[in-house]
Amino acid sequence: MTGLLRFAASALAALAASVAQAERPATALELFVQRDKGHCIACHQLPAGAGPASRSDLGPVLEGPRMRSLGKRALRELIADPTRANPDTVMPPYGKHHLLDAAEIDRLVEFLHALP
C-alpha cells in the first residue's frame, strides 16, 4: 500500500508541476526561440552566452550596446510593427498581427535592452 501511496503522491506532484508550468508566462528567451511566438532566433543572433548559438544572418546581430542606443520605446515599436520604420522589411509585425501580446513584447524589449 505504501508503494501505491508514493506513486500517487509522485503523480500528483508531477501533475501540479505541469499545470504550474502551463500557467507561467513564457520568458523572453523562450519567446525569442519559440516557433509559434517570436522565433527571433530564425533571423537574429545573440551575443555569446546570452542564448542559444545561431548562424542566422537575415537580421542584424542583437548586441546590447546597439539595443540600448535604440531605446526601449523604439525597440517596442520595431517589434510591434517594423513596417512603420521600413515598409520593405521582412520582419513580421508581431504586435500588429497579434503574434505577440503587449506583455510578451515588453518582456522581449527588457531582454534585448539588457543584452551584453
ChimeraX attribute file (.defattr): number of C-alpha atoms within 10 A of each C-alpha:
attribute: neighborCount
match mode: 1-to-1
recipient: residues
	/A:1	6
	/A:2	7
	/A:3	8
	/A:4	9
	/A:5	10
	/A:6	11
	/A:7	12
	/A:8	12
	/A:9	12
	/A:10	12
	/A:11	12
	/A:12	12
	/A:13	12
	/A:14	12
	/A:15	12
	/A:16	12
	/A:17	11
	/A:18	11
	/A:19	11
	/A:20	11
	/A:21	11
	/A:22	10
	/A:23	8
	/A:24	8
	/A:25	12
	/A:26	15
	/A:27	12
	/A:28	19
	/A:29	19
	/A:30	15
	/A:31	21
	/A:32	23
	/A:33	16
	/A:34	15
	/A:35	12
	/A:36	9
	/A:37	17
	/A:38	22
	/A:39	15
	/A:40	20
	/A:41	23
	/A:42	17
	/A:43	16
	/A:44	17
	/A:45	22
	/A:46	23
	/A:47	15
	/A:48	11
	/A:49	9
	/A:50	15
	/A:51	15
	/A:52	13
	/A:53	12
	/A:54	14
	/A:55	12
	/A:56	15
	/A:57	12
	/A:58	12
	/A:59	15
	/A:60	11
	/A:61	16
	/A:62	16
	/A:63	18
	/A:64	17
	/A:65	14
	/A:66	14
	/A:67	20
	/A:68	16
	/A:69	11
	/A:70	14
	/A:71	14
	/A:72	17
	/A:73	10
	/A:74	16
	/A:75	22
	/A:76	20
	/A:77	18
	/A:78	22
	/A:79	21
	/A:80	23
	/A:81	19
	/A:82	22
	/A:83	17
	/A:84	12
	/A:85	11
	/A:86	11
	/A:87	10
	/A:88	9
	/A:89	12
	/A:90	12
	/A:91	17
	/A:92	17
	/A:93	19
	/A:94	21
	/A:95	19
	/A:96	14
	/A:97	11
	/A:98	11
	/A:99	16
	/A:100	20
	/A:101	14
	/A:102	14
	/A:103	10
	/A:104	20
	/A:105	23
	/A:106	19
	/A:107	18
	/A:108	25
	/A:109	23
	/A:110	16
	/A:111	17
	/A:112	25
	/A:113	21
	/A:114	14
	/A:115	18
	/A:116	15
